[in-house]
């Protein structure tokens, strides 16, 4: 029963997606084309963020923490 | 009888007239045209509410709706270009008209946006319009079922009919689109007497006695001196405005005027200036400017200034601000042309139109125009005014000179409808219908507002536009309503602004409460399923007011 309700819910969500993006008016093969393109784009975005976002976040954190730590020692760094 | 309905708000003078004379005779004389009484708008006899106009509501949708609408249109337009590319390459057959090979080097015929829109957007959802009807357009009707095998380029009828579809789209405000034999006896009589064809124009040999009778009745119904009837409502506007104004005159027309008014104004050759919809400051500014500066180069004064407005605007459902316009007209000595196509018979306590609704003397409006198509269930239009004006039109209007006169059965239908509304035929059927329409309108509008839909227009207008906004939802809404056996009219881009697609309901006096309840229930379910309840003023959910009484504590 829950599977049926979940499937119904998913069906309704897909219908909403069709209506909101305006895909509802297109022919089925055009819908498939759009879905493929959108899915590919979203997949690429997720993959890129998975690969690069932790690295970028780590580097950013390091940069900012260095700034904070360096303040009392800045005169030392200059003389070096 | 009419006098016994105390609580029905009406213009105070009508009630005092009823006190003096018999109720049945009231309709033979138009009691509210004693000039001194009519100006007391709102200062009733103490036991009537003042005639408050009620504000038009034009609630705006939340911002994300506009964004999604543009996004939806953008995606579909992109796909439109893609399909055009496929057709140009030759991968796909072009079903629409195409230029021949020899014409390809000349100016392209089908490249403008209108053709693009028709090919790529309208065709996809075309099955929601032009549905073939096979019964009379009463409160319920029958549709012929049709399917399309190639995505709406061609249709074929399956042979089945969809029966008893509730009709929420026909302009049948007082329910005169009926085929009841008793009511139509006089129409059959007249057909036997005069035949159906007229075979001439009004000026030549087409002026039948029944036409004169009709015009007398129309003038009496409206309370004007004289009236003239024409065969086609659109032609009444477009052919008579050129006879009234010409070069050297100024027309101030509302932003949202109907095409017939715009066409008539353009044909006349007068200068046209547009003021914002129902905006009196904009109109006054234009009037002041017109009077101070005069005509463009010579600065002579304008020969005539004509303000063109409509009683009810059919796409918005808003009412004109008549008292303010009349005050402005008197102050600046302009003329007023009021097009009561939708409001005659549909507003006002006894169905006389917006002049009665606001308690204004109809003689203050210079040219009162209306159509018989909507509330009277016939075809044609009329212009009413002072006798000199109408006599001038009889001689100089293009429609009178060249158009065939109205067909006699149609004329008789209008006469019987007018008699019914005025109560002259001895029944109270007409008044009952007018009251029923007002009640239905109030009921439908208040329930729609409570459910959380965005509905435009004035609370008294029987034209109810329900906003859908997104292009995908427009098609889905219409199809889903048809599946539930309710026929609605949805309107999209060229007729409305691109972000404001809507479904337009026309309430009828012939709708019973059960029909309206069924429609409201379907709208409720569909509104939740499709998600078109955008209003931010939604009241908290209340239990059913008219229906079963559930005394549940959770609501």
Interface residues (C-beta under 8 A of the other chain):
Chain A: X12 X16 X18 X19 X20 X21 X22 X23 X24 X25 X26 X27 X30 X34
Chain B: X68 X71 X72 X73 X75 X76 X79 X82 X83 X121 X124 X125 X151 X470 X471 X472 X473 X475 X476 X529 X530 X531
